[in-house]
Amino acid sequence: GYATQKPEALLDRIIKTSSNEGDLVCDFFGGSGTTAAVAEKLGRRWITCDIGKPASLVMRKRFIDQEVNPFLYQSIGDYQKEAFHNNKKLRRVGDLSQVVLGLFGALPFSPEQVSDRNFGYVKGTRNLVMVDSPNRLTTAATVRRAVEAKASLLGGDWDKVIVLGWNFAFDISQAIEKYKNSNVEVLVIPPDLLDKLSKKGFKKLIADKTVRFSSLQYLVVNPVEVTVNGNGEDELDISLSNYVLLSPDNIPLDDKDKEKLQQVMEQDPLSLIEYWSIDPDYDGDTFRSTWQDYRENVDNDSDPLHCVYSTRLHMPHKAERKVCVKAVDVFGFESQVILDVKC
């Protein structure tokens, strides 16, 4: 149904006449993935990409259905970083952190109190606020640094520390779970904030009170249960426990649909999972999916509107392994959980 789609027969002719088996075929406007799909069938290596997250999901589903060789899926590019460097008014990261603190409702410390301009506090409370840079990912190390600052900055004794981040590492959900008893909260800086600052300016945004900082989406996976069967194989029982989505305020929906989404988030949050996959022997670098399920797939169950939420994998026995679970929700947001498993 795409206006610019091409039939596989056309791509078959183009690829055959312009490449040999084993050559690398690239399509930088991937669409539904036809070029890569045909390249795979013809024994070519391939790289494809698309600026649209829905297109990327369509392509990935197509490749899985086609049972292509293992492939690497990556999100490349950093919109906030590019927008920040193109905004001459906010070239210094320290300046931007002061703006974000103000929009959040926090006050900066004076240089005499704290030299790091990324920290502030909420007036009338003992809540510490830390603004991360748009130039880097907010990671587990960032959360640990915030927890350490809560215990030490200006004598410590802070009730809570709030981390405001732009871009997040896939394993951030593990850090949130690890430090959940340390009164640390991780919130998302609105992805369109730099656009709004360019168009409206700081004072107008403060007056409008339209900037909302939402909770981070993350996946919760139950501990992996391992049983060694009669064949000496490891049976890994892997199941999803919960899914926490960004606030509906930061998703482009009308008020009626936001209300419906809020109900789904409260009653059946895992139904928002579009796709999830498992690498039962994750090497810490390249994710290789050996099992996956997605909405509309009825191979694993008869329900086209939901993924299955648990599976059992049979693997060669290992004393210990890392299991990596990746999920994509219906809006294209991604989450990753890495579990250390000992047998």
N, C-alpha and C positions, 0 to 999 in steps of 0.2 A: 503493500500500500504506500510505500515511499514514492514521492514524485520523481526522484532521481535514481531509483533502484535499477540495477542491471541484472539480467538473467545469468545464471551460472554458465550457460553455453558461451556467452560473449566473453566472460572472464577466462574461461577455458581456452578460447582461441588466442586471447591476448597473452596469457601467461606462457602458453606453449611456444608462441612465435618470438617471445622476447626473453626467454630464460631456459635453463637446462635443469634437470633433476639435481637437487642439492643446492641450487642457487637460493639467494635470499630475496624474497618479494616483500615490498613495503607498501602499505596503503595508509596514508596519514589522515584520511577522512573515511574511517571504517564503516560508518553506517550500521548495517545489519551484519557485517562481517563476510560478505560474499567473496571478496578477494582472498582473504586468508583461508576460508573454507575450501575454495577451489585449489589454492596453492598446496594445501595439506593433501588433498586427494591426488595431486600430480607429483607428490614427492619433493616439494620445495619447502624450504624453511620460510618463516614469515614473521613480520612485525606489523601490527595494525593498531591504530588508536583513534579516538574520537573525543571531542571536547564535551560531548553530552554523556552524562552518567547513564541515562536509560539506554543509549546505544551500546555502551560498554556491557551492560547487563544482558541485552539481547544477544550480543556477540558471544559472551561467555556461555550462555545457555545453549546457543547454537553449536559451539565447539564441543560442549559436553555431550549433547545429543548425537553428534557426529562421531564421538569417541576418538577425538584427535589424540596425538601424542601429548604427554604432559607439557603444559605451557605455564608461563609466569604472567600473573596479572598484577600490574602496578598502577598506582595513582601517582602521576608525575605532574609537577607544576605547583605553584604556590601563589594563588591569586592575591592574598593579603600582602605578601612580601613585594610583589610587583606593584600593587596599588600604593603601598607605602613609599616605595622608592620613586614613584612618579608624582608624589605629592610634595611639592617644594616647601610647603608650610610646616610639614611634619617630618622633616628629614632626620632629626635627632630622635632616637628611640626614647630618650628621657622625656622629651616634650610630649610624645605620644602617650607615654605611661601616665603623665600628669593629666592629660585630657581624659583618658579612660577612667582614672580614679575619680575625676569630677563627675563624669556621666554615671558612674556607679553609685555616687553619693558618698564617696570617701574623701578624706583630706590627706594631702601629702605631709610627710614629716619635713621639718626644716633641715637644711644641710648640716646644722650643728647637731641635730638629734641623730639622723641616719644619713649616711653619704649615698646609699643606694636609692636612686630616685624611683625605683620600681615598687617601693613599699609605701603604704599609707594606712590609714585607720578610719573606722567609722566613728564619727563623733558621738559621744555619750555612751559608747560601748567599749568593751575590751576585745573588739574584733579587728584583727590584722588583715590587711589586703595586700596581695602581691600581684602585680601585672606582668605577665610574661611578654617577651619580645615577639613581634611578627616575623622576625628573621629566623626563628628556630621553632622546633617542635616542643610542646609541653610534654615532658616524659615523666617516668617514675622518679628520676633524679630531681626534677623540678619539684615534685610533690614532697620528696624527702627534704629538700632545701627549705620549703615553706614550713614543714613541721619543725625543723631545727630552729628556724627564725622565731616561730611561735614560742619556743622554749627559752630563747636567749636574747632576742632583740629588746633593747631598752630594759633589761632585767627580766624579760620573759613575763610570765603571769598573764598571758593572753588567753581569753576563753576559747577563741576560734581563729583559724586562719582561712582566708578565702583566696583561691588561686583563679585568676582570670586569664584565659589562654585563647590564642587565635587558632593554632594548628596543633593536632594531638597525635602522638605516637599510637600505633595500634594496640600497644600493651598498657595503655593508660588505665584501663578498667581494672587491671590487676593491682596497680598502685592504689587506686581508690579503695579497693577491697582490703588491701594490706594495711592502710592507714585509717580505716573507717572508725576506729576507736580513738583517734588522735584529734578529733574535732577539726578536720580539714575538709573543705568543700571546694570542688572544682567546677567552675562555670565557664560557659562559652561566650566569648565576645562576639556580638552579632557580626556575621560575615559581610554584611553590607555597610558596616559602620564607616569605613573610609570613604565610601561613596557619599554617604549622608553628610559626613564632615565637609567634603568638598563642595556639596551643593547647598547645604544649609548653614554650616558653621557651628561652632561649639555652643555659643550662647542660645541660638535658636533651638538646638537639640535639648539643651537643659530646660528651656522654657516649655517645649512641647511634651517632655517626659515620655517620649516614645521609644527610647532605647531600653531594651530588656535583655538582661543577661540570663541565659537559660542553663539548665542542667545538661551535662554531657551524656550523650547516648553511650551505653555500654552493655555488654553481654555478660550474663552470669551462667557459668557451666558447673554442673554438679561434679564432685570428685569422681574420677574415673574408677570404675570397679573392674578388677582384673581377676580372671579365673583361668587356670591352666587346665586345658581339656585333656582327654585321653590320648590325643595325638601329639601332645607336647606343645600345642599352640597356645598363645595367649588370646583369650577372649576378652575384648575391651568393650565394656558397656559405657557408652558416652551419651549424656543427655543434657539438654538445655534446661536451665532453672528459671531464668527471668531475663527480660530485656527492658532496659530503661532508655526511653527516647528523649530527644531534645524537647523542650517545651513547645507546645503547638504554636505559641506566639511567633516562633522563628521559622515556621513553615508556611509557605505561601498558599494559605487556604482562606476561604471566606469564613465568617463567624459561625455559620451553621455547621460547616464541615469541621471546624476546629472543636466545636462542642462534641461532635460525634467521635472525633479522634481522641478526645480526652476520655470519653467513656471506654473506648477500646483499650487505651493505655491502662486504665484502672482494672478492667474486667478480664482482658485476654491479651496481655502485652506481647506474648510470643507470636500472636497471629500477624504481627507487623513484620516478621521476618520473611523476606522475599527468597532468600537463598542462604544456605550454610554448607560448609564443607570442612573436611577433616584431613589433616596430615598427621598420621599416627607416629611418624618418625621424623619430626621436624628437626632440621639441623641448625636452626637459629638464623638462617640466611634466606634460603629459597623455599617457598611454600609449594609443596607438591600434593595436590588434592588426590586422595585415593577413594574418597566417598563424598557424595554430595546429594542434597535434595533441594527442591525449589517448588514454589507454588505453581500449580497447574500440572506438576508431575504426579502421575497416579501409579508409578511403578512400585513405590514404597507403601502407599495406602490408596484409598479410593476417594480421598477428599482433595479436590482441585484448588480449594481456597486456602489451605494451610499446608505448611511443611510438616513432616513428622518431627517430633521433638526428641527422639532417642533412636539409637542404632547400636548394633553389636558388630564389631569388626574382629576378624580372625587374622592374627599376625604371628610371624615366627617369634619364638620365645626370646625375651631380653630381660636382663636383670633390672634395667631401668631405661626409660625413654621419655622424650618430650612429645606431648600430644598438643597440636595447635589446631584451634577451632576458629574459623572465620565466618562472619555472617554479614549480610547486606540486607538492610531493611527496605521497605517499599518506596522510601524516598531517596534511596541510594547511599545512605550513610553506612559506613563500614565499622565493624568492631572485630577485635581479635583477642583470644584468650589462649595463653600457653600454660599447660599443666604438666608438672613433673610427676611421673608415674614410676613407682617401684613395684616389681613383681615378686 
